[in-house]
Amino acid sequence: MLACLPDLPMGVFMMKTCVSSFAFICFVSASTPGLAAAATAEEAQRLAGVFQTYLGKEPGVVTVIPSGEAYDVKVDLAPFLAKIPEPNFSAEVSPFEMKLADQGGGKWLVTQDSPFSFSAKIPGKFEVIAKVGAMKVSSVFDENLQVFISSTTEFADFSLEEIFTEPGLGPVHVTVDSKSMRYETTATASGADAVDGTIQMTMSGFFERITAPVSPASPVTMDVDFIAGPSTTETIIKGLKNRAINKLITWFIAHPSQASIKASQSELKAILGASLPLFENISSTGTLKDFFAPTTPIGPVSIANVGFNIGMNGIVVEGAVHEGFTVEGLTLPYGFVPPWATDLVPDKLALDFKISDFNLADPVGMLLDMIDLNEAKPTTPEENMKLLTALLPKGAVQISMGPSKVTSKVYDVDFEGSMTAGPVGVPLGAATIRAKGLDDVMKALQAAPPEMVGQAIPAVIAAKGMAKTEADGSLSWKIENTISGTVLVNGIDISKMGGGG
């Protein structure tokens, strides 16, 4: 029923690639006894068969060998990559080698200590090369929850090279290096079929260079470099439907062709429906210190601290997306800002946005009913209207700006507000702005070029004239957009100012 469907064979192969990262968890779904104290060839053969349930029976992909009281597991994706149906595509990936040991009580220790490399290319289009000098993993998997209840992963000497070539634009070359990265995860049960989890990440020694032509026809290139100090990130996931997601991955592995997927699409729809809402909520906070761009078109730029706070709900009725970030200690190139404006450059910026009042659960459920892989057609206008009505039950989304702030050496401005906006009607909303230091701003502007003075200072004077003076001496403006389309500032219709209206 949809006009554009993804390339199903490519999707299957990419799914297999993703599964490799989780291959060592898959054996837990088999209703078989735990590992014996001493590893045996028979048990190794059984485990290999269980892995093949999820990764397919392609020769050379899965190898399990007894090793003392544990098993050495090797997952090689090369046979999968060789079959990707893309002309001129080639790829290489180092095998995943790990050790699997029974810890008792349905828990399994998975360890890995090896380098890693991956490369892929289509000549004239793109080339990607990724390497990890050392990768150490230690994880505990709980077969009852079907999830890692704890894990620690360390990367050393990570590098990535990407070359993208757009027709008529020339190649863009990106290199990324990181000295070290560390991930720690935990997971606990959340209801009968979901888990809650945390992911903590630290990174240091980050460098990125982007090399691109200065213009499409020019052979001359330009470099933009980025360097960053230590960074930390913490992610919290609520209500992850891990069992259903595992089952979905398994289904794609068992249906490797477009024909088999189409023939069993009713099963696929049922599994997709059971996997919803994928998760209830995911949120992430983090900081990046000592960000420095020594090579840019305008010169060196640095930021002392960058912080972020983002989150979103899953495919649920109460859809919500939140994003907030802070920037402190901005330093611009010498001479980029004229001397009279130096004190006007913000030294701290904090912005916070949220979008809500949309429903993802109902339209996604409707799409599952509409989709027919055997007859890909565009949705009708009537269906589009039903989807839109389901997506926006109130006819519009709520866009909120939380307490946000911009400061410099001479001013301090904070603002917050909200508005509703939809496909029809006039956006409605209100915002409040508070400011200190406008007199100092005017003093700085008096040293600006005459043409700027003539425009900026009257605007500041007009703003002060409409302002309300608060108890702390700050000035405030309440800005409202009405249903008639007029804009009020502290109750004043600005459309009637200057002889208008």
ROROGU-387321 format. One line per field, with one value per residue (C-alpha): x, y, z; residue number from 1. Coordinates in nm, 4 decimals, m for minus. Layout:
N
X <- X|...
Y <- Y|...
Z <- Z|...
n <- NUM|...
//
This chain:
501
X <- 0.0000|0.2987|0.4660|0.8206|0.9267|1.2856|1.4991|1.4035|1.7092|1.9420|1.7405|1.7758|2.1521|2.1831|1.9717|2.2125|2.5006|2.3311|2.2566|2.6266|2.6713|2.4171|2.4933|2.6200|2.2829|2.0779|2.1382|1.9375|1.6031|1.6669|1.4990|1.8074|2.0045|2.2912|2.6518|2.8374|3.1437|3.3709|3.3084|3.2353|3.2312|2.8659|2.7656|2.9715|2.7841|2.4522|2.5447|2.6507|2.3104|2.1377|2.3423|2.2486|1.8833|1.9393|2.2210|2.1215|2.3104|2.5463|2.8731|3.1565|2.9461|2.9320|3.2042|3.1922|3.4889|3.5146|3.7897|3.8318|3.5142|3.4020|3.3415|3.5210|3.2676|3.3510|3.1001|3.2246|2.9994|3.2060|2.9709|2.6775|2.8596|2.9627|2.5969|2.4764|2.2979|2.4556|2.6574|3.0296|2.9844|3.2646|3.3250|3.5481|3.4870|3.7013|3.5321|3.3802|3.5642|3.4366|3.4341|3.1112|3.1045|2.8213|2.7902|2.4976|2.1443|2.0776|2.3542|2.6392|2.9684|3.0664|3.4185|3.6041|3.9537|4.0609|4.1053|3.8319|3.8196|3.5560|3.5665|3.3125|3.3046|3.1300|3.3845|3.2943|3.0256|3.1626|3.4332|3.4340|3.7179|3.6809|3.9402|3.9645|4.3151|4.1863|3.8333|3.7682|3.4206|3.2979|2.9224|2.6788|2.3743|2.0593|1.8755|1.5555|1.5404|1.7025|1.9269|2.2714|2.2212|2.5666|2.8462|3.1694|3.3198|3.6500|3.7794|4.1330|4.2665|3.9453|3.9711|3.7206|3.7717|3.4848|3.4923|3.1673|3.1389|2.8294|2.7929|2.9241|3.0355|3.3655|3.4723|3.4307|3.6848|3.6125|3.8581|3.7761|4.0088|3.9503|4.2128|3.9694|3.5997|3.4308|3.0718|2.9027|2.5463|2.2950|1.9462|1.6644|1.3197|1.0339|0.7088|0.6630|0.8129|1.0387|1.3502|1.4835|1.8463|2.1291|2.4262|2.7205|2.9864|3.3140|3.5455|3.8776|4.1271|3.8737|3.9814|3.7872|3.8905|3.6568|3.8239|3.6037|3.6462|3.6111|3.3659|3.2247|3.4569|3.7703|4.0533|4.1501|4.0285|3.9560|4.0105|3.7918|3.9329|3.7609|3.9316|3.7539|3.8565|3.6867|3.3157|3.0577|2.7095|2.4426|2.1404|1.8367|1.5917|1.2512|1.0313|1.2498|1.0632|1.3789|1.2095|0.9888|1.2797|1.4908|1.2052|1.1812|1.5531|1.5198|1.2271|1.4273|1.7127|1.4669|1.3251|1.6341|1.4656|1.2169|0.9845|0.9804|0.9177|0.6222|0.4815|0.4852|0.4016|0.1093|0.3579|0.5832|0.2990|0.2061|0.5640|0.6011|0.2798|0.4014|0.7294|0.5517|0.6079|0.9727|1.0416|0.8464|1.1042|1.4713|1.6650|2.0272|2.2437|2.6056|2.8919|3.1760|3.4711|3.7383|3.5928|3.8342|3.8138|4.1624|4.0968|3.7747|3.6929|3.6744|3.9687|3.9989|3.6875|3.6725|3.4043|3.4887|3.1823|2.8933|2.6069|2.2945|1.9759|1.7552|1.4732|1.1800|0.8924|0.8507|0.5674|0.3028|m0.0183|0.1484|0.4276|0.6968|1.0416|1.2670|1.5999|1.8090|2.1696|2.4108|2.7227|2.9749|3.3037|3.2732|3.5920|3.5905|3.8895|4.0822|3.9474|3.6312|3.4256|3.4884|3.6205|3.2964|3.0960|3.3306|3.1236|2.8054|2.9216|2.7364|2.9525|2.6742|2.3768|2.1090|1.8158|1.5388|1.2659|0.9824|0.7262|0.4188|0.0490|0.1106|0.0177|0.2511|0.0825|m0.2437|m0.1050|0.1662|m0.0999|m0.3024|0.0023|0.0579|m0.2959|m0.2541|0.0802|0.0695|0.4172|0.2678|0.0988|0.2977|0.0692|0.0627|m0.1821|m0.5049|m0.6020|m0.8644|m0.6056|m0.3656|m0.6347|m0.7067|m0.3353|m0.3030|m0.6068|m0.4624|m0.1205|m0.2617|m0.5651|m0.5848|m0.5210|m0.1853|0.1311|0.2435|0.5872|0.7341|1.0506|1.1559|1.3584|1.6340|1.9091|2.1663|2.4294|2.7336|2.9542|2.6897|2.3473|2.1449|1.8398|1.6082|1.2931|1.0265|0.6973|0.4812|0.2725|0.0399|0.0900|m0.0776|m0.1471|m0.4419|m0.5223|m0.3083|m0.0305|m0.1232|0.1127|0.2787|0.6353|0.7962|1.1370|1.3282|1.6452|1.9032|2.1769|2.0037|2.1622|2.5067|2.4052|2.3166|2.6530|2.8305|2.6185|2.7128|3.0618|2.9237|2.9361|2.6838|2.4574|2.4239|2.3715|2.0840|1.9072|1.9941|1.9616|1.6060|1.5034|1.6436|1.4716|1.1401|1.1820|1.2497|0.9431|0.7160|0.8853|0.7479|0.9879|1.0120|1.0902|1.4545|1.5010|1.4904|1.2678|1.0107|0.7976|0.5033|0.4537|0.1247|0.0049|m0.3749|m0.6290|m0.6888|m0.3228|m0.2181|0.0893|0.0655|0.3640|0.2621|m0.0899|0.0112|m0.0874|0.2388|0.0629|m0.0939|0.2371|0.3944|0.0596|m0.0408|m0.3852
Y <- 0.0000|0.2329|0.4030|0.3403|0.0222|m0.0508|m0.2898|m0.6084|m0.8182|m0.5381|m0.5010|m0.8713|m0.8639|m0.5528|m0.7243|m1.0162|m0.7769|m0.6228|m0.9659|m1.0466|m0.8025|m0.9978|m1.3441|m1.4739|m1.4120|m1.6156|m1.9624|m1.8828|m1.9303|m2.3005|m2.5211|m2.7278|m2.7982|m2.5751|m2.6318|m2.9118|m2.8384|m2.9765|m2.8648|m3.1412|m3.1728|m3.2791|m2.9683|m2.7505|m2.8968|m2.8334|m2.4731|m2.4168|m2.5406|m2.3007|m2.0092|m2.1144|m2.0911|m1.7171|m1.6638|m1.9179|m2.2242|m2.0469|m2.2474|m2.0782|m1.8251|m1.9971|m2.2070|m2.3383|m2.5263|m2.6697|m2.5070|m2.6335|m2.5528|m2.2973|m2.2688|m2.0578|m1.9022|m1.7447|m1.5549|m1.4631|m1.2356|m1.2534|m1.5057|m1.2703|m0.9635|m1.1470|m1.1969|m0.8376|m0.7739|m0.4358|m0.3981|m0.3366|m0.3597|m0.5220|m0.5499|m0.7157|m0.7626|m0.9347|m1.2279|m1.1862|m1.4215|m1.4713|m1.7150|m1.8465|m1.9894|m2.1117|m1.9104|m2.1097|m1.9996|m1.9335|m1.6747|m1.6835|m1.4995|m1.3706|m1.2358|m1.0999|m0.9573|m0.8861|m0.6105|m0.5372|m0.4041|m0.3401|m0.1973|m0.1514|0.0344|0.0991|0.2594|0.6141|0.6343|0.5640|0.3894|0.3189|0.1765|0.1258|m0.0186|m0.0844|m0.1560|m0.3430|m0.4390|m0.5967|m0.7144|m0.8772|m0.9362|m1.1402|m1.2671|m1.3779|m1.6391|m1.5874|m1.2167|m1.2709|m0.9698|m0.8731|m0.7753|m0.6159|m0.5515|m0.3600|m0.2817|m0.1017|0.0241|0.1512|0.3304|0.3593|0.5023|0.5629|0.6816|0.7705|0.8935|1.0020|1.1175|1.2999|1.3502|1.6931|1.7787|1.5961|1.3624|1.4440|1.2718|1.2263|1.0818|1.0166|0.8971|0.8267|0.7060|0.5271|0.4572|0.2695|0.1451|0.0053|m0.1281|m0.2721|m0.4179|m0.5285|m0.6740|m0.4306|m0.6212|m0.9568|m0.8841|m0.5783|m0.4490|m0.1196|m0.0432|0.2067|0.2789|0.4852|0.5928|0.7791|0.8842|1.0649|1.1721|1.2566|1.4022|1.4537|1.6040|1.6828|1.7461|1.8783|2.0734|2.4500|2.4380|2.1626|2.2415|2.3192|2.0706|2.2690|2.1191|2.2682|2.1024|2.1474|1.9913|1.9120|1.8127|1.7267|1.6465|1.3921|1.3309|1.1375|1.0161|0.8363|0.6829|0.5409|0.3117|0.2287|m0.0602|m0.2015|m0.4889|m0.6964|m1.0367|m0.9224|m0.7422|m1.0584|m1.2527|m0.9972|m1.0328|m1.4093|m1.3922|m1.1930|m1.4417|m1.7238|m1.5360|m1.4365|m1.3585|m1.0994|m1.3761|m1.5488|m1.2199|m1.1393|m1.4899|m1.4665|m1.1012|m1.1824|m1.3382|m1.0349|m0.7968|m0.9947|m0.9903|m0.6205|m0.5490|m0.7474|m0.5524|m0.2179|0.0302|m0.0911|0.1064|0.3356|0.6092|0.6752|0.9698|1.0693|1.3291|1.4094|1.6569|1.7327|1.9340|2.1381|2.1316|2.2947|2.3473|2.4734|2.4714|2.6231|2.8705|3.1525|3.0441|2.8591|2.8185|2.6695|2.5863|2.5021|2.2881|2.1435|1.9660|1.7950|1.6461|1.4664|1.2164|1.0661|0.8297|0.5114|0.4375|0.5275|0.7308|1.0141|1.0969|1.3331|1.4516|1.6660|1.8284|2.0614|2.1735|2.4184|2.5881|2.7635|2.9390|3.0242|3.1697|3.3004|3.3762|3.6970|3.9729|3.7834|4.0054|4.3831|4.5342|4.7219|4.3943|4.1765|4.2116|4.1260|3.7753|3.5165|3.3331|3.0976|2.9584|2.7196|2.6093|2.3628|2.2374|1.9853|1.8631|1.6778|1.6102|1.3635|0.9965|0.7436|0.4236|0.4530|0.5567|0.2902|0.0304|0.1589|0.1392|m0.2243|m0.2945|m0.0951|m0.2317|m0.5084|m0.6171|m0.8019|m0.4896|m0.1750|0.1197|0.4749|0.5494|0.7153|1.0705|0.9217|0.6991|0.9917|1.1937|0.9079|0.8757|1.2488|1.2530|0.9639|1.1301|1.4642|1.3853|1.7515|1.8796|2.0281|1.9593|2.1464|2.3062|2.4230|2.6132|2.5505|2.7952|2.9033|3.1581|3.3628|3.5647|3.7739|4.0164|4.2889|4.1236|3.8384|3.7177|3.4276|3.3159|3.0465|2.9824|2.7445|2.7321|2.4970|2.4377|2.2074|2.1612|2.4028|2.7164|2.9912|2.8919|3.0087|3.0655|3.2914|3.3520|3.5572|3.7227|3.8792|4.0799|4.2701|4.4943|4.6702|5.0015|4.8411|4.6938|5.0425|5.1760|4.9050|4.9758|5.3433|5.2427|5.0460|5.1756|5.4565|5.2447|4.9852|5.2458|5.3903|5.0542|4.8833|5.1590|5.2651|4.8983|4.8684|5.1932|5.0647|4.7358|4.9198|5.1321|4.8260|4.6458|4.5818|4.6491|4.3603|4.3803|4.2857|4.5613|4.3343|4.4116|4.1627|4.1178|3.8816|3.8023|3.6482|3.5318|3.5501|3.3563|3.6667|3.6613|3.9696|3.9778|4.1377|4.2507|4.3145|4.3646|4.6105|4.5201|4.5884|4.5708|4.9108|5.0717|5.3096|5.4001|5.0410|4.8839
Z <- 0.0000|0.0267|m0.2648|m0.1467|0.0293|0.1416|m0.0566|0.1251|0.0364|0.1454|0.4641|0.5386|0.4916|0.7088|0.9719|0.9657|1.0110|1.3147|1.4566|1.4646|1.7489|1.9510|1.8198|2.1502|2.3191|2.0791|2.2167|2.5261|2.3577|2.3063|2.5667|2.6406|2.9595|3.0678|2.9800|3.1519|3.3663|3.0947|2.7397|2.4905|2.1129|2.1241|2.3175|2.0836|1.7876|1.9618|2.0394|1.6801|1.5701|1.8085|1.6756|1.3231|1.4192|1.4361|1.1872|0.9246|0.8065|0.5666|0.5778|0.7645|0.9522|1.2938|1.4580|1.8156|1.9662|2.3209|2.5273|2.8826|3.0715|2.8124|2.4394|2.1829|1.9469|1.6114|1.3977|1.0495|0.8441|0.5260|0.3546|0.4164|0.2887|m0.0268|m0.1174|m0.0831|m0.4156|m0.4892|m0.8105|m0.7517|m0.3744|m0.1762|0.1964|0.4531|0.8248|1.0848|1.2618|1.6069|1.8422|2.1954|2.4850|2.6356|2.9920|3.2146|3.5382|3.6777|3.7446|3.3778|3.3532|3.1025|3.0898|2.7444|2.6972|2.3969|2.3561|1.9993|1.7413|1.4922|1.1373|0.8745|0.5253|0.2465|m0.0817|m0.4085|m0.6445|m0.7309|m0.4592|m0.1135|0.0854|0.4604|0.6684|1.0453|1.2823|1.6558|1.7824|2.0869|2.1889|2.5282|2.6280|2.9484|2.9730|3.1788|2.9933|3.1747|2.9686|3.1676|3.0788|2.7372|2.7919|2.9184|3.2821|3.2856|3.0406|3.0068|2.6669|2.6080|2.2731|2.2193|1.9112|1.7155|1.3637|1.0877|0.7309|0.4990|0.1406|m0.0212|m0.3806|m0.4986|m0.8749|m0.9712|m0.6169|m0.5777|m0.2954|0.0734|0.2970|0.6703|0.9215|1.2872|1.5626|1.9304|2.1755|2.4024|2.4574|2.7382|2.7663|3.0758|3.0641|3.3065|3.2600|3.4912|3.4330|3.3711|3.3613|3.1928|2.8517|2.8784|3.0513|3.1819|3.1102|3.1437|2.9177|3.0398|2.7924|2.8268|2.5450|2.5228|2.2592|1.9872|1.6518|1.3291|0.9955|0.7071|0.3716|0.0923|m0.2331|m0.1896|m0.4821|m0.7056|m0.9957|m0.7937|m0.7371|m0.4259|m0.0984|0.2419|0.5801|0.8863|1.2041|1.5335|1.8582|2.1819|2.5352|2.7597|2.7098|2.9098|2.8224|3.0245|2.8540|3.0334|2.8514|2.9958|2.8827|2.6044|2.4348|2.4023|2.3650|2.0795|1.9124|1.9372|1.7803|1.4996|1.4225|1.4267|1.1839|0.9301|0.9522|0.8831|0.5807|0.3818|0.0498|m0.0667|m0.1844|0.1552|0.3322|0.1074|0.1411|0.5214|0.5689|0.7990|1.0434|1.0078|1.0849|1.3946|1.5224|1.4444|1.6309|1.9323|1.9367|1.9763|2.1268|2.0988|2.4175|2.6468|2.6811|2.6144|2.7570|2.7376|2.9081|2.8445|2.8434|2.6054|2.7337|2.5592|2.2116|1.9683|1.5925|1.5003|1.1252|0.9946|0.7144|0.9722|1.1882|1.5202|1.7362|2.0840|2.3405|2.7004|2.7701|2.5705|2.7426|2.6149|2.7540|2.5022|2.5185|2.3344|2.3933|2.1943|1.9526|2.2079|2.2251|2.4172|2.1762|2.2970|2.1898|2.4078|2.3321|2.5424|2.5170|2.6761|2.5430|2.7672|2.7040|2.3338|2.1846|1.8264|1.6020|1.6663|1.4453|1.3543|1.5853|1.5689|1.8950|1.9699|1.9598|2.1676|2.4849|2.2939|2.1979|2.4115|2.6623|2.7685|2.5796|2.7074|2.4896|2.5680|2.3308|2.3556|2.1036|2.2321|2.1641|1.8838|1.8680|1.7050|1.8237|1.6298|1.2877|1.3051|1.3795|1.0849|0.8578|0.9560|0.8403|0.5177|0.4026|0.1447|0.0353|m0.2607|m0.3950|m0.3235|m0.3938|m0.2599|0.0147|m0.0965|0.0066|0.2369|0.4034|0.4371|0.6124|0.8524|0.9288|0.9879|1.2147|1.4141|1.4330|1.5525|1.7698|1.8754|1.5232|1.6192|1.8135|2.1216|2.0819|2.4099|2.4854|2.8408|3.0464|2.8076|2.8548|2.6653|2.8524|2.7703|2.9611|2.9375|2.9116|3.0571|2.8635|2.9481|2.7716|2.7714|2.5968|2.3990|2.0854|1.9008|1.5294|1.2824|0.9126|0.9257|1.1202|1.2691|1.5113|1.8597|2.1465|2.3979|2.5107|2.7837|2.7484|3.0383|2.9980|3.1982|3.0633|2.7737|2.8729|2.8437|2.5082|2.3853|2.5047|2.3062|1.9968|2.0046|1.8903|1.5952|1.2343|1.1704|0.9486|1.2250|1.4944|1.2947|1.2836|1.6106|1.8694|1.7672|1.7865|2.1400|2.2423|2.1044|2.2906|2.6167|2.5571|2.5423|2.8313|3.1766|3.4633|3.7081|4.0809|4.0256|3.7694|3.4661|3.1687|3.0409|2.7324|2.6979|2.3299|2.2161|1.8775|1.8626|1.6596|1.4461|1.3411|1.5378|1.7613|2.1058|2.3106|2.6716|2.5398|2.2673|1.9104|1.7283|1.3889|1.4752|1.5555|1.3077|1.1500|1.0654|1.1206
n <- 1|2|3|4|5|6|7|8|9|10|11|12|13|14|15|16|17|18|19|20|21|22|23|24|25|26|27|28|29|30|31|32|33|34|35|36|37|38|39|40|41|42|43|44|45|46|47|48|49|50|51|52|53|54|55|56|57|58|59|60|61|62|63|64|65|66|67|68|69|70|71|72|73|74|75|76|77|78|79|80|81|82|83|84|85|86|87|88|89|90|91|92|93|94|95|96|97|98|99|100|101|102|103|104|105|106|107|108|109|110|111|112|113|114|115|116|117|118|119|120|121|122|123|124|125|126|127|128|129|130|131|132|133|134|135|136|137|138|139|140|141|142|143|144|145|146|147|148|149|150|151|152|153|154|155|156|157|158|159|160|161|162|163|164|165|166|167|168|169|170|171|172|173|174|175|176|177|178|179|180|181|182|183|184|185|186|187|188|189|190|191|192|193|194|195|196|197|198|199|200|201|202|203|204|205|206|207|208|209|210|211|212|213|214|215|216|217|218|219|220|221|222|223|224|225|226|227|228|229|230|231|232|233|234|235|236|237|238|239|240|241|242|243|244|245|246|247|248|249|250|251|252|253|254|255|256|257|258|259|260|261|262|263|264|265|266|267|268|269|270|271|272|273|274|275|276|277|278|279|280|281|282|283|284|285|286|287|288|289|290|291|292|293|294|295|296|297|298|299|300|301|302|303|304|305|306|307|308|309|310|311|312|313|314|315|316|317|318|319|320|321|322|323|324|325|326|327|328|329|330|331|332|333|334|335|336|337|338|339|340|341|342|343|344|345|346|347|348|349|350|351|352|353|354|355|356|357|358|359|360|361|362|363|364|365|366|367|368|369|370|371|372|373|374|375|376|377|378|379|380|381|382|383|384|385|386|387|388|389|390|391|392|393|394|395|396|397|398|399|400|401|402|403|404|405|406|407|408|409|410|411|412|413|414|415|416|417|418|419|420|421|422|423|424|425|426|427|428|429|430|431|432|433|434|435|436|437|438|439|440|441|442|443|444|445|446|447|448|449|450|451|452|453|454|455|456|457|458|459|460|461|462|463|464|465|466|467|468|469|470|471|472|473|474|475|476|477|478|479|480|481|482|483|484|485|486|487|488|489|490|491|492|493|494|495|496|497|498|499|500|501
//
